[in-house]
Amino acid sequence: MHRFATGQTVVRRDVHRSGRLWSEQALRVLADTGEALVTACAPGAEARWPALYAKARDDKDRSVRTEAFDAMATGRWDLAAAVWQETELLLWKPPAAWFSVNAFFVPDSDGGRRLRNRYVNFEHPARRTTKGFDTFDLVVDLVVDPGLTCWDWKDEDEYAHVRRLGIVTDTEYQAVEAAREEVLAMLTERTGIFADAERWAAWRWEPAWPVPRLPQPAPVAERVAPDGGWTGVCRGAPGGGPG
């Protein structure tokens, strides 16, 4: 398997089964091992998103997200240029996993940065490309507090909707169900990625690093805030799954 060099810019792409691009995001490689490809980005990093999805974030209108999924089901959508905002992102993508683990860092009151939350994104296993990796977001997510003691499922309603639309197939559904159990076991047992949670919680973006850019610079970007906020509801804890 081709390995990426530390410091290299790679592109994470969400690719629909039709072969059409759903989104892409520029990331900087921190480590590439047999256990995971670890990447990061900071405010200003280039991305492209579905135009309707970007509008939903800008307008804070979740109903427009439903329109974006409806457009995906038809196979017709437009992409909008974007730049990452507000948070520093640390992303682990194990090579064969149906998920990635994302950590979001925000400014603290002392002028530094703090870990806001972790965010498990359920998605296709990575398919390496010469420029990065391809996957496909399967909508449902798990939001985890910084201490790994509290978590909550996110976007279950949208997950049900994309299931009805046929965007998520029965085979993908079964893979996600198995991945959910795998992630909850890792959380409760502090294994896998979560075994090094304390060390990675101290990570910070190096200010001297240039922000990652897409290989072909996008036109003037619409400003899109990253999704991954903490929902404020705790439904799980070590020793038991979500309520």
Secondary structure by P-SEA (a helix, b strand, c coil): cccccccbbbbbbbccccccccbbbbbbbcccccccccccccccccccccaaaaaaaaaccaaaaaaaaaaaaaccbbbbbbbbccbbbbbbbcccccbbbbbbbbbccccbbbbcbbbbbbccccccccccbbbbbccbbbbbcccccbbbbcaaaaaaaaaaaccccaaaaaaaaaaaaaaaaaaaaccccccaaaaaaaccccccccccccccccccccbbbbccccccccccccccccc
